[in-house]
Amino acid sequence: MKARELVASASYGPEALKIVCQAFDAAWNDIAANFGDDPVIIEAARLKLANIILSFPHDKIRDAEQVKRSALQILALQYRTAPVSPPDGSRQG
């Protein structure tokens, strides 16, 4: 999937990259069921999560659990203010 590739190819040092990948996988595992089975919606949510995690300052990446919690909090706040749109910008409904 594009989101996991985006995270795995980020320009972090080896330890930070490991933490970022763990945080992404753990966060997605916690919320995946909330996005149903539509591949477009799933990929949009995964990309949003990946971009949130990759926006964190490189020098602050030390704990996968903290990165995961922070990312999920930000994602939740974003969903409260606007629903996810598919990557092509179209709306479903």
N, C-alpha and C positions, 0 to 999 in steps of 0.2 A: 504494500500500500504506500501511496505517496507520502503520507504523514510520517510513517516510521522511517522511510528513507531520508526524509528531510531532517529528522532528529538525528539519525545515525551518521549523517554526513556533516553535521554542524562542526564548526571550527573551534572545538574545545580541546583542551589537553586530554590525555587518555583517562585520567581519573574522573574529571568533570564529565567527559562524554559518557562514561559508564554510569555515572549518577543520573545524568539527563535521560539516558535510555531506560534505566530502571524506573525513574519517576514517571516517564511517559507511559510505559507499559502498565505500571501499577495504577495510575490514574485512570487510564482507559478501561482497565479491568473493573474498576469500581463503578464506572458510569455507562459502560457499553449498552447495557440492557435498556437504558433510557431512550435510545435512539432507534428502536425498532429494527426493521430488516431492509429498509430501503438503502441500497448501496450509496446513492448520491448524498442522502442525509448523513449517513455514517461517515463518509469521507469528508464532508464539510465540517462535521464536528471534530473529527480526528485532526484535520488541518488547523482548526481553531485552537485546539488543545496544544498541538505541536508549536504553533506560533507563540502562544502564551509562554510556554516553557522556554523557548529560545529567546524570548525577550528579556529573561532574567540576566542580570549582570554576571559575566563569566566568573568574576572573583568571589561571588556569593554562592556559588554552586558547591556545597559541601555535604549535603544530607538529602538523599533521595526522598525520604518521607516528608521533609519540610518543603522541598520543591513540589512534590505531588500535592500536598495540602494547599499550598499557595496557589498553584495552578487551578485546582478545583474551585477554590474560592473566587478567583478572578473569572473563571468560566461561568460559574453560577451567576455572578453579578451581571455578566454580559447577556446571559439568557433571560434575565429578568427584564432587561431593557429592550432587547431586540431578538427576535427568533433567528435561527440559523437559516441562511439562504444557501442553496446549492452553489457549488463553485462557479457555475456558468451564469449566476446572477438571477436565474428564473425563480419564480415562487411556485411552490406546490400548493394545491388546495382546492 
